[in-house]
Amino acid sequence: PKARALDSARLACAELGIEPEVSDELAGGDFDSERLAAGRGETLLVGHEPDLSTAIQAATGGRVKLKKGGLAALDGGKLVVLLRPVELREIASESGAS
């Protein structure tokens, strides 16, 4: 529900051809990512720090520091990808995205 996170979610969702779903649980503070994603299949959560790093730790047991504009991918309780903004920019430039 925060403006910058919602703007980021809209950008990502536009590329995926879907509409973002706003959840007040992502407004700040701890949240249960498994409960938020339950019944939704593959889920993209967009929020702020340190909330997302805390949620990753709760889900995986691993301590990470997600950078502003970064991306983490989880598969069940396993962290499978952790990308910094610089790496995302490199991927985007290689794919021709802007």
N, C-alpha and C positions, 0 to 999 in steps of 0.2 A: 504493500500500500504506500510505501515511500516513493516520492517522485522519481528519483534517479534509478532506483531498482525497477520501478514499473517501466521507465523508459528503456532500460536494458532488456527487460523481459519482452517488451513489445518488439524490439529489434530482432531478438532471437526468434520469437514466435513468428514474425513475418517471414523469416527465411524458412521456417518449418511449415508454414501454411496453416497455423493454428492461432487461436486467440488466447491471451494470458488469462489465468484465473487468479484473482486477488485473494490472499488469505491474511487476515489480521494477525495471525500467529507469526508472520514474518516482519511485523512492524518493529521488532526490537526485543532482544533477550532470547533466552533459551527456547527451543522448540523441538518437537519430536519429528524428525524428518521421515521416519518410517511410517508414523501415523498419518502425516500429511500426504504421503505418496500412496498410502494403502488404497487399493482398488482402482488406481489410475494408470496402471501399466508403467511405461517409461515416463519419468517425471523430471522436469527441469525446475530447480528451485533457484530463485534469484533473490538475493538479500544483501545484507551488510555484514561487515566484520565488527567484532570477532564472532558474531553469531554463527556464521557458516562454518568457520574452523572448529568451533565448539561442537556443532552438529556432526561434522565429519569425525571428530574424535569419539563422540558418543556412539556413532554407528560402526566405527571400525576399530576403535581402541588406539588408533595412531594419532600422534600429535603432528598437525600441519599448521602452517600459517599461509592461508590463502591470500594472495595479493589482490588489491583493488583491481577489478577488471579481469581477474583470473578465473580459471575453470577447473573444477574437480569432477571426476566421474566415479561413481560407486556402483558396484554390482553386488547387491546384497550387503554383506558386512565387509566387503573388500574394496579398498581404494585402487582403482585401475588406471587413472590418469590424473595428473596434477600439472596444470599448465599456467605459466606466468603470462602476463599481457604481452611481453616481447615475443614469446613463442607463438601466441595466438596471431599476432600481427604477421609473423613469418609464414605461418600456415595460410593466412588469408592472402598474402601477396603471391604465394606460390600457386594458389588456386584461382587467382585473377579476381578475387573478391575485393571490395573496397572497404 
